[in-house]
Amino acid sequence: MRSKTSEHALACTGTNVGSTIPMEELSAFLNAARGAFSDNTERALRADLGVYSAWCNECRLAALPADSETVAAFIDAMAASSRAPSTVRRYVSSIALAHKAVGHGAVTKSPLVKLALQRMHRRKGRRQRQALGLTWTLRQRLLGASGDRLIDMRNRALLAVAYDTLLRRSELMALQVTDLSVEIYGAATVLVRRSKTDVDGQGAMLYLARDSVALVREWLARSGIEDGRLFRSLKKGGAVGKQLDPSQVSRIYKAMARQAGLPAEVVEGLSGHSTRVGATQDMIASGIELPAILQAGRWKSTAMVNRYGERLLARRNGAAQLARLQCRD
């Protein structure tokens, strides 16, 4: 049974986010957080806490520190809106981080908050929409349909590097020319200096195949880039810009798919994460061992591998193997 606070707060949807200034405590926390996280994480944190503080102000509730009833009511309100469960869970993680910073970290672990999350999952489920995997077959189709313009050369190199390295969008855009070290036989290693799961910058070394290196060399030779960012924006007339925003990665894949004449549902299914998904699916389909897949994607657990490859893995489960033994498949 919901409290009066919950019932009142459900009417506050937090839609007037742009007109609300975050509370003093939240502003202080966000300022203190500058540089402590990756750029993407910091942007998400600011956006999430902006939504939360706007909703609290609209409902006249204390945002930081908040009581568990307020956080539970916020979850109920967000779940009643069009926001996805994954988005609401991210909101709660950001709220938890802010409260932990001011010594109130237990608020998001309370039974009321857990029950609110359970209500949301019971109503909307936990399953997230997965990006279409940009597998080897699709990769080759996109590369083969690409033209000879400078932008086509950049897009081919970008796609090839993303597939081989399983890099996230921000990691891909942060690559420097000097991060590539070409071996004698034509392949290369790629140094990833910093990532979502490596905010301290210990770095990781990844592999780039010979055909991908050839596409990168073609892009660099044609663009005249010798140092700095590997992938750049292109201005009208073909002038090379300084950097390419991570949000452009999905647009590049979609543009290449349209150029290849692929169906609209394929184009729409592609995202900046598609190469990471597709390469993982190809490794599973090829029978590559799990430790090697984890190393390639820099995962610490099997959760994402299982999610990306769930259809392929279903064909290997006990029931599938039994059906084959019984000659029913």
Legacy VTK file of the C-alpha trace (Angstrom):
# vtk DataFile Version 3.0
C-alpha trace
ASCII
DATASET POLYDATA
POINTS 329 float
0.000 0.000 0.000
1.418 3.370 -1.028
1.781 6.242 1.415
0.311 9.726 0.995
3.730 10.915 -0.149
3.750 8.301 -2.925
0.199 9.089 -3.995
0.960 12.813 -4.169
4.304 12.288 -5.895
2.869 10.087 -8.632
1.178 13.186 -9.991
4.568 14.893 -10.360
6.030 13.607 -13.610
9.158 15.739 -13.645
8.395 17.005 -17.151
9.510 20.572 -16.430
13.158 19.588 -16.124
14.544 22.415 -18.202
13.057 25.151 -16.031
14.250 23.790 -12.696
17.622 24.555 -11.104
19.109 21.619 -9.132
19.228 22.054 -5.373
22.377 23.456 -3.748
23.506 20.079 -2.390
23.140 18.394 -5.778
24.986 21.208 -7.511
27.844 20.881 -5.015
28.037 17.117 -5.583
28.036 17.497 -9.379
30.794 20.084 -9.205
32.841 17.803 -6.955
32.308 14.922 -9.400
33.960 16.744 -12.318
36.793 14.653 -13.706
36.119 11.710 -11.370
34.227 9.722 -14.016
34.324 9.238 -17.767
32.762 12.019 -19.833
29.769 9.837 -20.718
29.193 8.819 -17.095
29.453 12.411 -15.929
26.968 13.575 -18.564
24.525 10.812 -17.604
24.954 11.624 -13.907
24.168 15.288 -14.466
21.170 14.473 -16.653
19.790 11.883 -14.210
20.137 14.101 -11.165
18.624 16.957 -13.146
15.493 14.872 -13.747
15.405 13.770 -10.108
15.900 17.241 -8.606
13.322 18.762 -10.960
10.779 16.150 -9.892
11.556 16.696 -6.195
11.196 20.460 -6.575
7.912 20.052 -8.421
6.615 17.772 -5.677
8.136 19.935 -2.906
10.212 17.070 -1.555
13.807 17.137 -0.298
16.150 15.707 -2.933
19.406 15.365 -0.990
19.362 13.862 1.447
15.999 12.251 0.704
14.130 9.672 2.699
13.433 6.268 1.202
9.764 7.139 0.737
10.714 9.987 -1.611
13.004 7.788 -3.716
10.323 5.073 -3.895
7.737 7.658 -4.977
10.137 8.931 -7.653
10.511 5.385 -9.003
6.726 4.931 -9.070
6.307 8.212 -10.941
8.995 7.408 -13.500
7.631 3.879 -13.976
4.187 5.375 -14.664
5.714 7.507 -17.423
7.094 6.323 -20.748
10.620 5.833 -19.376
12.187 2.412 -19.814
12.996 0.315 -16.718
16.704 0.485 -17.594
16.522 4.286 -17.558
14.799 4.305 -14.159
17.406 1.905 -12.760
20.121 4.267 -13.991
18.331 7.155 -12.237
18.390 5.162 -8.996
22.108 4.405 -9.403
22.831 8.120 -9.843
20.689 8.982 -6.811
22.519 6.329 -4.786
25.903 7.752 -5.802
24.877 11.276 -4.776
23.558 10.074 -1.412
26.647 7.979 -0.764
28.760 11.104 -1.276
26.905 12.889 1.539
26.836 9.931 3.919
23.308 8.668 3.210
24.098 5.719 0.969
21.599 3.359 2.600
18.528 5.238 1.357
18.346 3.435 -2.012
18.818 0.038 -0.363
15.695 0.326 1.790
12.753 -2.126 1.447
10.523 0.694 0.134
12.892 1.409 -2.751
13.338 -2.294 -3.542
9.560 -2.786 -3.570
9.118 0.174 -5.917
11.636 -1.362 -8.328
9.857 -4.710 -8.086
6.533 -3.017 -8.901
8.100 -1.466 -11.978
9.640 -4.738 -13.154
6.432 -6.640 -12.564
4.571 -4.127 -14.695
7.129 -3.471 -17.423
9.578 -6.370 -17.176
13.385 -6.159 -17.086
14.227 -7.136 -20.638
16.058 -4.464 -22.592
15.894 -3.968 -26.319
19.140 -5.162 -27.854
20.906 -3.473 -30.737
21.089 -5.459 -33.960
24.371 -7.313 -34.126
26.638 -6.026 -36.887
28.043 -9.462 -37.650
30.758 -10.378 -40.163
28.252 -10.938 -42.974
26.655 -7.551 -42.406
30.085 -5.924 -41.984
31.179 -7.204 -45.374
27.924 -6.075 -46.981
28.370 -2.541 -45.646
32.046 -2.333 -46.608
31.380 -3.690 -50.085
28.651 -1.144 -50.842
30.747 1.827 -49.730
31.998 4.349 -52.297
35.307 6.096 -52.969
34.699 9.463 -51.307
36.771 10.559 -48.330
33.786 10.072 -46.036
33.400 6.495 -47.331
37.037 5.768 -46.521
36.614 7.123 -43.005
33.432 5.132 -42.459
35.016 1.890 -43.705
37.998 2.326 -41.393
35.777 3.210 -38.453
33.538 0.175 -38.954
36.486 -2.187 -39.359
38.242 -0.923 -36.232
35.031 -1.042 -34.187
34.350 -4.661 -35.196
37.873 -5.941 -34.467
38.305 -4.126 -31.153
34.722 -4.233 -29.780
35.254 -0.642 -28.681
32.453 1.453 -27.239
31.561 4.663 -29.095
33.442 6.997 -26.762
36.514 4.732 -26.794
36.477 4.598 -30.582
36.282 8.377 -30.886
39.088 8.853 -28.349
41.617 6.808 -30.359
44.769 8.651 -31.393
46.864 7.846 -34.462
49.745 7.000 -32.119
47.574 4.399 -30.342
48.022 2.077 -33.337
51.189 0.015 -33.521
51.479 -1.891 -36.816
53.367 -5.178 -36.741
55.743 -6.412 -39.453
53.187 -8.841 -40.887
50.519 -6.141 -41.294
48.244 -6.585 -38.293
48.313 -4.088 -35.421
47.709 -3.590 -31.747
45.513 -0.771 -30.481
46.058 0.909 -27.132
42.811 1.881 -25.370
43.999 4.455 -22.860
40.802 4.824 -20.884
37.356 3.241 -20.860
34.038 3.067 -19.057
35.366 0.317 -16.801
38.903 1.728 -16.572
38.486 5.294 -15.349
41.971 5.240 -13.779
43.523 4.810 -17.207
45.465 1.577 -16.771
44.817 0.932 -20.445
44.251 -2.188 -22.537
45.876 -3.583 -25.691
43.569 -4.878 -28.435
44.043 -6.560 -31.814
43.463 -5.145 -35.296
43.546 -7.486 -38.304
45.506 -6.787 -41.488
42.470 -5.961 -43.638
41.322 -3.439 -41.044
44.810 -1.894 -40.864
44.752 -1.485 -44.652
41.468 0.452 -44.417
42.875 2.673 -41.675
45.991 3.395 -43.753
43.828 4.273 -46.740
41.841 6.752 -44.612
44.946 8.345 -43.109
46.711 8.694 -46.470
43.697 10.271 -48.169
42.791 12.573 -45.263
46.363 13.692 -44.574
46.008 12.951 -40.846
49.391 12.255 -39.246
48.692 12.664 -35.525
45.892 13.497 -33.093
42.452 11.915 -33.273
42.204 8.932 -35.597
38.604 9.553 -36.626
37.530 13.099 -37.491
34.476 14.948 -38.674
34.381 16.101 -42.290
33.211 19.535 -43.333
31.553 20.532 -46.575
34.082 20.391 -49.358
35.977 17.536 -47.686
37.932 19.557 -45.110
38.934 17.420 -42.115
37.665 18.571 -38.714
39.193 18.123 -35.288
37.067 15.334 -33.834
33.958 13.241 -34.366
31.224 13.106 -31.732
30.400 9.601 -30.394
26.726 10.156 -31.257
27.693 10.032 -34.953
28.731 6.364 -34.835
25.199 4.969 -35.091
24.393 7.472 -37.846
27.413 6.292 -39.801
26.340 2.636 -39.542
22.784 3.520 -40.566
24.006 5.592 -43.525
26.212 2.706 -44.686
23.285 0.288 -44.347
21.050 2.540 -46.428
23.821 2.848 -49.020
23.943 -0.961 -49.132
20.192 -1.078 -49.812
19.321 -2.957 -46.623
15.724 -3.078 -45.342
14.477 -0.258 -43.104
14.159 -2.584 -40.092
17.862 -3.448 -40.371
18.836 0.209 -40.652
16.750 1.140 -37.608
18.115 -1.771 -35.581
21.705 -0.585 -35.839
23.266 1.441 -33.046
26.700 2.529 -31.903
26.850 -0.739 -29.940
26.098 -2.999 -32.929
29.710 -3.918 -33.727
30.297 -4.937 -30.112
27.205 -7.141 -30.223
27.917 -8.571 -33.673
31.559 -9.448 -33.040
30.545 -11.221 -29.822
27.885 -13.212 -31.671
30.417 -14.185 -34.346
32.882 -15.391 -31.702
30.195 -17.511 -30.046
29.078 -18.950 -33.394
32.706 -19.782 -34.238
33.133 -21.756 -31.007
35.708 -19.414 -29.475
36.221 -20.106 -25.782
34.534 -17.863 -23.230
37.745 -16.527 -21.579
38.954 -15.259 -24.960
35.600 -13.565 -25.620
35.682 -11.911 -22.193
39.196 -10.656 -22.863
38.249 -9.271 -26.284
35.294 -7.339 -24.880
37.071 -6.475 -21.607
34.204 -7.916 -19.560
34.651 -9.072 -15.977
31.535 -11.280 -15.971
29.676 -13.385 -18.520
26.406 -11.423 -18.206
26.759 -9.343 -21.400
28.191 -12.224 -23.435
25.191 -14.358 -22.470
22.821 -11.544 -23.342
24.360 -10.786 -26.731
24.543 -14.453 -27.645
21.342 -15.730 -26.071
19.830 -17.001 -29.348
23.036 -18.759 -30.340
23.523 -20.200 -26.868
19.927 -21.475 -26.822
20.833 -23.701 -29.761
23.523 -25.311 -27.608
21.532 -25.913 -24.432
20.572 -29.337 -23.140
17.205 -29.468 -24.878
18.766 -28.561 -28.238
21.480 -31.186 -27.849
18.896 -33.819 -26.884
16.775 -32.985 -29.936
19.788 -33.512 -32.181
20.636 -36.818 -30.483
17.033 -37.920 -31.040
17.333 -36.926 -34.713
14.546 -34.376 -34.281
16.623 -31.466 -35.469
LINES 1 330
329 0 1 2 3 4 5 6 7 8 9 10 11 12 13 14 15 16 17 18 19 20 21 22 23 24 25 26 27 28 29 30 31 32 33 34 35 36 37 38 39 40 41 42 43 44 45 46 47 48 49 50 51 52 53 54 55 56 57 58 59 60 61 62 63 64 65 66 67 68 69 70 71 72 73 74 75 76 77 78 79 80 81 82 83 84 85 86 87 88 89 90 91 92 93 94 95 96 97 98 99 100 101 102 103 104 105 106 107 108 109 110 111 112 113 114 115 116 117 118 119 120 121 122 123 124 125 126 127 128 129 130 131 132 133 134 135 136 137 138 139 140 141 142 143 144 145 146 147 148 149 150 151 152 153 154 155 156 157 158 159 160 161 162 163 164 165 166 167 168 169 170 171 172 173 174 175 176 177 178 179 180 181 182 183 184 185 186 187 188 189 190 191 192 193 194 195 196 197 198 199 200 201 202 203 204 205 206 207 208 209 210 211 212 213 214 215 216 217 218 219 220 221 222 223 224 225 226 227 228 229 230 231 232 233 234 235 236 237 238 239 240 241 242 243 244 245 246 247 248 249 250 251 252 253 254 255 256 257 258 259 260 261 262 263 264 265 266 267 268 269 270 271 272 273 274 275 276 277 278 279 280 281 282 283 284 285 286 287 288 289 290 291 292 293 294 295 296 297 298 299 300 301 302 303 304 305 306 307 308 309 310 311 312 313 314 315 316 317 318 319 320 321 322 323 324 325 326 327 328
